[in-house]
Amino acid sequence: MSTYAYLDHNLVISFAFGRASHLAPEDLGELFVARISPEEFAVTVEAAADLLDAGITAAGRCR
């Protein structure tokens, strides 16, 4: 489960693990919270999308 909220000019991201099969069972039920500027979040998401796209493109060439 994850949620996003805008607070004090920052994006607040909360995340909790809900699968019983999670690799670190001690994390179940814990709530993790991070604050990041909207600009930094956008750059991070765009970089992740570029990496995924490069991986998909590279995988497509290997077939």
MODAMO-V151274 format. One line per field, one symbol per residue. phi: phi as a letter, one per 40 degrees, with the letter a starting at -180 (. if undefined). burial: I if it has 16 or more other ideal C-beta (glycine too) atoms within 10 Angstrom, else O. A space follows every 50 residues. Layout:
phi->???
burial->???
//
This chain:
phi->.abbabafgbcbbbabcbcccdcbdccdgcbbbbbacdcccccccccccc ccccccccccccc
burial->OOOOOOOOOOIOOOOOIOOOOOOOOOOOOOOOOOOOOOOOIOOOOOOOOO OOOOOOOOOOOOO
//
